[in-house]
């Protein structure tokens, strides 16, 4: 039984000024238009681990909140279309604004959720409450 009801509910927020570029630009042809960070969810005996692939982002780029059993990950909105070094001739990659949410089970110890960002991976550690942790099988001796 999985104690974490992880239902990804990602939302991208393209602006009106770039909606046509979002749908019909180079990213659309490559199949990654409006793509959210790819996610791994791993269950261990005492915790869950959510990993998001976020190359190019730093830890200060994220806002992570747990509110009423909803974990929400949002990147800080920064204007990534501005290039202070000049005008783009070709632009094939950029950071995207995204929000990704997960519904959490009551068996998650939401007061002790932690996160770190390293080597392009945002890792969110979700500890299980003591009663939800896996325990070894108890052997009963027949008397």
N, C-alpha and C positions, 0 to 999 in steps of 0.2 A: 504494500500500500504506500503510495507516495503522499507524504504529508504536505508537500508544497504544491499548491494548485497554481502552477505557473502557466498563465495564459498571456503570452506576449501580445501587447496591444500597441504596436508602434504607430506613430503618427509623424509624417513629415510635414513641414510647413513652408512650401514654396511661396515666394511673394508674387504678386501679380506681375511685377516687372520682369520676372524671369520664368514665368510659367511656360511660355513657349519653348524657351531654351531647355527647361527641365524635361518637357515631353518629346521634343524633336531634335535636341542637340546630340552630340557625339555619345553621351552616356546612354541615351535611349537606344541607339543602334547597338551598343555593347551589352544591353540587357541589365544595366545597373541604375537606370533612372529611378529616382525616389527611393533608392535602396537604404534600408536601415543597417546599422552594424550587425554583422552576422553574430549569432549567439550560441554558446555552448552552455548546457545546464548539466551539472554533475552532482550526483547524490553520493554521500559517504555515510558511514554509520552515525556520525554526530553532527553533520552539517550538509548544506547544499552550497554549491559554488556556481555562480553565474559569471561567465566570461564573455566579454564583448570585444570584437576585433575593431580597434580604433587607432590605426596607424596615423601618426602625425598629430595626435591630440596629446595634451599634457593633463595632469591631475587637476589643474586649476580650470580646465575647460568643462568640468562636469558639475552638475547639481544633482545630488541623490537624496531622495526623501522617502521615508516610510510613514504613511498616514492612513490610519484605519485599514490596516492589512493590505495596503497597496504600495508596492515599491515602484517608484518612478525615477527614471534616469533621463536627464535632459542635458544636452550640451549647452554651454553658455553661448548665447547668440553674439557672435562677433561678425563684423563685416569682412568676410573673406574675399569679397570681389575686388577690394581695393588693393592695388599693387603700388607701393610707394617707390618702386624702382623703375616704373615706366608703364607703358601700355601693353597689354597682353596681345601677342600675335597669335599664339595657340594656347588654349587652356583646356587640358584634358583631365585635370583632377582638381578637386576643391573640397573643402570641408562643408558638410551639410548640417543644417539645423535638424535635430531629431529629438523625439521623446519616445521612450520605450517604457511600458508599464507591465508589472507582473502582480497578479493577485496572490497573496500569501495566506497559507493555512494558519490556523490558530496554534499549531505546534511549532511555529518558528519563534525563536526568542528575538523579537524585533528590537528590543532595547540594546542588543549587542551586535547588530549588523555592522560590518566593517567593509571598507573598499580600498583598493590600491590600483595604481596605474603604472605599468612597467612594460617596456618593450612592445608597445602598441596593443597591449591587452589590458582592458579594465576588468578587474576581478572583484566580485562582490561576494563576501563570505556571510552566509546566513546560518547561524548556529541553530540546532534543534533544541527544544526544551528537553529537560532531563527525561520526562516520561515518554518522549517520542524517539529517543535514541535506541538503536538496535542493541539488544542484549544477547549474550550467548544462550543457546538452548539449555534449559535446566533439566538435568537428568534426575529422574525420580526412581528411587530404589523401592522395589516391592518387598514388603515385610511379611 
